[in-house]
Amino acid sequence: MIKVENLSKTYHMEEGPEIKALDQVNLEVKKGEIVGIIGTSGSGKTSLLRVLRGVEPFDEGKITIDDVTVTPESTTYYSRKLRKVTAIHLQRSFGLWSETALNNVVRKLYGTKYGDEALTDFDFAYSEFEDEAMEILRVVGLDHKATHFAPVLSGGEKQRLIMARQLAKKPKVLLLDEPATMSCPKTKQEILDAIKAINEDLGVTVVLVSHLPEIHHYLSDRLILMDEGKVVDEGTPDKIIKEFLQKMEGELPKRDPEDIGDSVIKARDLEKRFYLLKAGNVLELKDVSFDVSDGEIVSLIGQSGAGKTVLLRMIGGLDIPDAGTVSFKLDGEWVDMHQPGINRMNIRRQMGFMHQEFALVHHATIRDQIAGRLGIKGITVVDEAKKKAEEMGISDLALDVLYQLTDLPENEAKQRLEQLGLSGSILDTLFPSFPDNEVKEYAEPIFKALNLPLDILNRRSYELSGGQKVRATLALVLSTKPKVLILDEPFGDLDPITLRMVSNSLKRINKEFNTTIIMVSHHIDFINELATRAIRMDNGKLIGDGDPDEECEKFIKSCGADYLKDISLWKEKLLED
């Protein structure tokens, strides 16, 4: 069905050495198989998938899928033929019509046959495609949501609807690139069961790239291990997972509970309501109260839509609650995070926030971005910005509102500036970049802790692998040594080997600098080994607070996540055998 022969691909960097993403890759996939590909970040998995899809040129070798053969000399005609026999699903893709689930699939079926799905009136297409569309929805487990509008579907339902639209193209091969990494366990289970049904009911061959051993253990018939662009082994999932995990460094112990100090963050009686016109009240946070102690590592856990990100943003002072307060302790005094002013600026200067939708600036080097970050969070930034603001006639309250924007995702910050009638240049004026020649001094210990080579300082984001992007962004946040670090599921794209290294790095930073960490993550293993405490949420309410192992176990049971059952037991058994 699929045959890859001596495939090689090299990326040429603007600065620094070229990167050989694929190096003499050979592999075969039989019709109807689910073949998994695993490896650390940057091992070439995504590059291989893109070549199989026909969207990435390559330098040497040959690939054959069904009756289509492509070489480096082939014309674009053959690449287009590859795209007809394959379909691809990317983790962060949500391209859907704002219509019903059934409409979305009917449109794709019509477009596949007649070449244009963007019709304004296609009711006539139902007589031809409705039954087929309903069967596809049944395969992915969405037939009961056929009349529901795509925008109000859950994250897992949207992922499955995207798969349904890919199936409408009648592919012979489905290429999956981290199809469930960013999802909660319940959503993951739904997506994994949909992949099984696609393979078993429709006979579609599946090539699955995932960092997560538990997904391959649950899904893959056979597993391929990649490292530095090469296929280094293949075999049963358990055999390859065992080999893969051998490279994992040892786990550092958690911090001694006696070293954790008094409360430094207080959330009291928080409330927040969100509405969708077509769905009514979809989320209501109510009566949320808890403390965070100095030096704690607290993880918020819960299903997608439970309110975790909303709560993090209120803690960070980025969103205002409908009721209640969040206070941080500064020099012995409690500061309200929802009252603008210089005191809140001083709190924010000592806080780092990494968002789920983090993004590195596409055109800027990592060095330039760290210089900008050091300028925003430097020790003297508040006093210097206050002087400039006085010269420009900007009040302390307005200055704090502008400073708040530096903790928002770039697109959101731009939107808020536009609403104020301002350009981004005002932030550059108030918070200028750090001297470029001093960046390395600040970056070196953080890069070392995160196992990032220093030459990445001179690279741009598009020259980094997915795992390198996550760690480079974390390095931006950590370069200023924040007292409070807020992490909103930024580690979904990391393989377990890199994730263990990041976990150990955060433990060292927590211990050495007494950094308080509040995070959201769906990686159960990661939570168990890093967090000193877990707060469990459901539908906007706190329903558990205590030992991470106990709270995670309750969470897994509530999700019905079969793929996670006995995960720690079979991993330990593999490593012991």
N, C-alpha and C positions, 0 to 999 in steps of 0.2 A: 504493500500500500504506500509506504513512505521509505525512500532510500536516500541517505545522505552519504556522499563519497568525497573524502579528502577536502572538506569545506574549510576555507580560511577567509578571515575578514580582519582588516586592520583599519583603525581609526587614526587619522592624522590630526594632532593637536595644534592649536595656534601657537602655543608655547610649550616647551617641554618635549619629552620623548613620545613617539607614537605608541598606540596601545593595540596589541594584537588580541582582539576580542574572541576570535575563533581560530583554532590552530589544528588543522588536519582532522576535522571532526568526521567520524564515521558512525552511522547508526541506522537501524532499520526498525520500522513499526508495522506490525501486521494489521490487516483489516479487522476492525471491531475491538482492538485493544485500547485500554487506558494506560498510556505510558507516561510516567512522571519524570520530571527533570528536577534535580535538587543540586544545590551548591551554594557557596557563600556569595555575598554581594560582589558583583564584578566578575563572576566566573564565566559569563557569556551566555547565560540562559535566555535572557530577553533578546539578545542579538540573534540567536539561533531561531527563536520563534518568529522574529520579524523577517528573516530570510525565508523561512518556510511559508510565510504569508505572501511573499512577493513584493514587499515594500522596502526591503533593504538590499542594496547591491552587495556582491561579494567578490573577492579577488581570485580565488582558486576553487576548483572542485566542481561538483555536480549534485543537483538535487532532483529527485523524481517523486511526484505525488500522483498516484493513479496513473494516468497516461500522459502526464505533463512533465517534461524534462527541461530544466533550466541550467544554463552555465553562465559564466561571466560574460560570454560573447552574445548571449541571447538577446533578442530585441524585447521591447516593452510588451509586445504582443503576448509573449510567453509568461511574463509577469502577471499580465491581466488574466490569463488562463489560470494561473495559480490562485489568484484571488477569487475566481469563480468556484473552485473546488474546495476552498477553505473558508472558514469564518473565524474571527478572532474576538475574544472578550477580554478587555483590559480592566483591571481593578478599579481605577478611578474614572471610568467612563459612565456617564448618565445621559446620553443623547436620546431623549424620548419626546414624542409629541405630547402636548398638554391635552390629551384626549383619553378615552377609555383604553383599558388594556387590549380589548378586542380590536378597536380601531388601529392601535399601534401595529398589531400583527397583520391585519388585513391590508393596511397601507404597504407594509414591507412585501407581502405576497404579491400585491398588485405591481409594485415597483420592480420586483424581481422578474416578473413575466413581461411587463410592458415598458419598463425603463424609467418610470417617473412616479414616485409615491407622494409627491407634494401637490396632490390635486385638492382643490377647494371643495369639490362635491364628488364624492365617490360612493354614494349609497348603492349605486348599481353594482358595485364590485362585491357586495355582500352575497348576492346570489351565486357567485362563482367561488368565493373564498371563505365564507363564514364557517362552514363545517371544518375545513382544513385548519383555519385559525383556532377554532375551539379545541381541536385535537392537539395542536401544538401547546396551547395553554394548559391542557390537561397533563401533558408530558412534564412540564415544568412546575406543575402544582398550582396553577393560577386560574383554572377554569371557574372557580367560585368567585374570583375577582374580575371577571370579564367586563362587567359594566362599571367598574371603579375607575376613576380618573387617575392617570399615572402620577401627577404631582402629589397626591395624598396617599400613595402606597408607601409602605415602610421601605427602609433601605434594602432589606433582603428581597422584598417583592420587586423592587425596581431592578435589582440585579438579575432576577429570574426573567423579568419581562425583556430585558436587553438580550438575554440568551434566547428567548422565544423569537425575537426579531431576527437574530442570527440564524436560527433554525429555519425561518421562513425562506431563507436563501437556498435551502436544500444543500448544505455543504456535505462533502464526504468526510472532511476532517474539521474538527473543532479545536482551535488553539486557545488555550486558557493561560493567561499571565496573571498569577496571583489573584484568582477570582474571588477570594473570600477573606483575604488577609486583614482588611480593615474593619471587618464585621464582628459583632458580638457573637458568642457561642450559638445562640438560638438562630440568628441569621445565617451563620456559617452552615449549621446543620441543614437548613432549608436549601441553601445553594448546593451543598454537596449531594443531597438527595436528588436534586434536579439534574445534576451532572450524571449520576448513576442512571436515572431514568432515560436521559437522552441517549446514553450509550446502549442500554439494554433494550429499550422499546424501539428506537429508531436505527440501531446498529451503526451509529456515527462513531468513527475513530476519534479518540481524544488524546491530545498531547497537552499535558498539564505541568506548567511551571509553578512551583510553590517552594517557599522557604520552610514550610512547616512540616516536620516529620509526621505529625498526627494526621494530616490531610492525606499524605501518600499512604500511610498505614491503612486508612479507611477506604481509599479510592483506587490506588494504582495497582494494575496487574504486574507491572514491571517498572523498575526504577533505574534511572541513569544518573550517575554522579559526574558533575563537571567541576573543573578547577583550572583557573588561568586559561580559559578558552579551550581546554581539552576534555574529551570524554575519558575519565580515568578508570571507570568501572561501571558495570551494570549487573542487575540480578533481581532477586526478590526484594520487595520493599524493606523487610526487616534486616536483610543482609547489608543493603546499601545504607540504610539509616544508621546502623551500628558503625559502619566505616566512617560515615559523615560526622557523627558525633564524637569520634575519637579525638578530633582536633579541638574540642571544647576545653577551655581553660577551667581550672578548679573554681568552685564557688566560694567567695569570701563570706565570712560569717556576718550576720546582721549586727547592728549596733546594740550594745548592752542597754537594756531599758533604763538602767540607773543613770546613764549619761544623758538621757532626755530631760530637758528643762521644763520650765513653767510655760503657761499658755502665752502664745505670741499672736494668735489670730482667734477672733471670736465671731461666729456667725449666730445671729439671734433672730428667730421668728421670721425667716425669709419667706417671701411669697412672690411668685411671678406667674403670669398667665399669658398663654399664646393662643391665638385663634387663626383658623383658616376659614374663609367664607363658605367653602363647600363642605367642610368637615366639622365645623363647630369648634368647641373647646378641645383642642388636641393635647394640650399639656398644661398642667397646673402644679407648680411647686407650692407647697403649703407647709407651714410650721416646721421649717428646716432650721435646726439649731445644733451647733457642735463647736468644740474648741480644737485648735491644733497647737501642739506644744513645740517649743524650741528644739530643733534637731530631729523631729519626727519625719518619717516617710509614710505619708498617708495616700492610699489608693481608693478612688471612687470606682465602684463596680456596679454594673447593672446592664440590662438589655438596651439596645439602641432605642433612643427616644425616652429614656428614663429621666433625663434632665441633667445629666452629668456635666456636659459642656456649658449649659446655661448656668449651673451653680459655679463652675470654675470662673466664668467670666464675671459673675457678680463678686466673687471673692477677690478677683484681680481689679475690681473697680471699673471694668469695661462696660458693664451693663448695670442699670439702676433697677433695684427690686421694686415691686409694687408696694411692699411693706417689709419692715425689718431692717437690720443693720449688719454691716461687716466692719470690724475694727482691727487694726494692726497696732502692735505695741512699738513705740519709737521713743528711745531714751526715757523709759519709765512711764510715758504717757500714752494713752490710747487714742488713735487717730481714726476717724470715720472715713472709710474708703469711698464714700459717696458724697462727701462734702469737699468741693474743689478748694484748692489753696496750696500754699507753699509746703505745709506739713505733709499733705498727700503726695506732693512731688518728691519729697525726701523718702517717703515709703516706696514710691514707684521706682526711684533710682536704684534701690536695693533689691528690686524684684525682677526676675526673668520670666518671660511667658513664651512658651513654644506652642503654636497652634496646630491643630490637626491638619489644616490646609496650608501648612508652612510652605514658603516659597523663597528660594534664593533669587536674587536679582540676576536676570538672564545674562546681561552683557558685562556685569562687573566681576572682577576677580574676588576670590574669597578674602584676600588681603584687604582690598578696598572696603568690603562689607564689614570686616572686623573693625577696621578703622572707624567706620560710621557708628558701629555699635558701641565702641569705647567712648566715642564722643557723646553719645546719648546717655550713657550710664556712668560716665566718669565721676570721680569723687567731687570735683569742683563744678560740675555741670549746672547744678541748681543756682548757685550764687552767680555764675557767669551769665546764665540765661536770664536771670532776674535783672541784671544790669542792662543787658541789651534790650530787654522788654521795656524797661523804664524809658530808655532812649527812644524807643519806637512808639511809646504811648500805649503799651499793652499792659493791662492790669494783671495782678497776681492770679485772679480767678481765670482770666482768659489764657494766661500762660500755662496754667495747670491743665486746662482743657486741651491745649495744643500738645502738651507733653504726653497726655494720655494717648494721643494718636500714635506715638512711637511704639506702643505695645500692641497695636492692632495689626492684623494682616494688611499687606500693602494695598490691596484693592479697596478694602473697607476704609482705610485711612484716607485714600484719595477721594472716595465718595463723600466722606464727612468734610474734607477740606472744600470740595466743590459746593457742598451745601452752605458752607460759611463764606463762599465767594473768594477763597484763597487758593494759591498754588502751593505745590510742595516745596518751593524755594524758601518759604518762611521757616520751615523746620530746619533746613540746612543753615539758615542764618542764625537761628537761635541755638542750634545744637550742632556746631561744626564737627567734621571728622577729626579723629585723633591723628597725630603726626604719623605718616606712613612708615618712617624708619624705626619707630618704636613698637610696631605691631607684633613683630616676631617675638619680642620679649614676653608679651602677654600671651601670645598664642602657643608658644612652645610647650609649656607644661600641660595645657589642656589637650593639645594634639597628641602628646605622648600618652596621656591617660586614655584617650579615645582610639589609640592605635592608628592615627592618621599621619601619613608622611608629610613633612613640612612643604614639599614641593606643590602640594595641593593649594597652598596660599596663592600661587600664581595661576591657578586654573579658574575657569568659569564654570557655572553650574552645569551647562550642557556637556562638559567634558568629564563629569563625574558619574559613577554608577549610582543606582538608587540608594544603596546602603551608605555610600560615601556622602551623598546629599544629606541624608538624615544626620549623620555624625558631624558634617560640616556645619549644619544649621545649629545643632546642639552646641558645637564649639563657639558659635557666635554668641549664644545665650550665656554660656559659662565663662567666656573670656573676661567678664567684669566681676566674676566671683560674687554672684547675688546671694543675699541672705535667705531669700525665699525664691524657690524655683517652682513654676507652675507648668506642667506638661500635659497637653491635651492629646493623647493617643498619637504621639509623633513616631512611634517605633514599629508601626504595622508593616513596613517594608523591610525589616531587618531579619536576617536568618538567625537561627538560635545560637550559632557560634558568636556572631557579632553582638547579639542581644546579651549574651552572658558577659561579654567584655564590657558592654555599656553598663550593665547592671553592676559589675564590680567597680567600674569607674565612678558611678554615681555613689556607691557606698564609700569609696575613698574620699570623694568630694564632700559628702555628708559628714564624714568623721573628721576630716582635716579642717574644714572651714565651718563646721556646724551648720551646714545649709539645711533649711527646712524644705521638704519637697512635698508637693501635693500633685497627684497625677491621676489621669484616666488612662486605663489600658485594658484591652480585651485579651492580652496574652496572660493566661492563667498561671503558667510557669513563672513568668517574669514577675507578676504580682507576688506570688508566694515567696520567691527568693529575695525580692528587694524591699517590699513594704513592711513596715513595722506594725501597721494597722490598716484595716480595710473597712470602708463605709459602704454598705450595700443600699442601692436605690431601686425603686420601682415606681413608675408612674408619678414622678415628682415628689415622692416621699422617702424618708430614711427608714429602712426596715431592718437594718442590721449594722452593728458597729463593734468591731473587736478583732480577734485573731484572724490574720489573712487566710490561713489554711481552712479554718472553719467556715468563714464567710464565703470563700471561693467554692467550697464543696456544696454549700447550700445554693449558691448561684448556678452551678453546673446542673444540679438536680432540677431547679426551676426552669432551666432552658431546654431540658430534654435532649441534651447534646450527646448523642451516642458516640460520636467520634472522639469525645474526650474521656469516655469511660475508661477507668484504669490506666490513664495515660502515664502517670508516674510509675506504675508498676511495670508496664511493658517496656518503658524506656530503661528503667533500672535493670530489668532482666536482660535486655539486649547488651548493655554495657558490662554486665557481670559474666555473660556466657563466653 
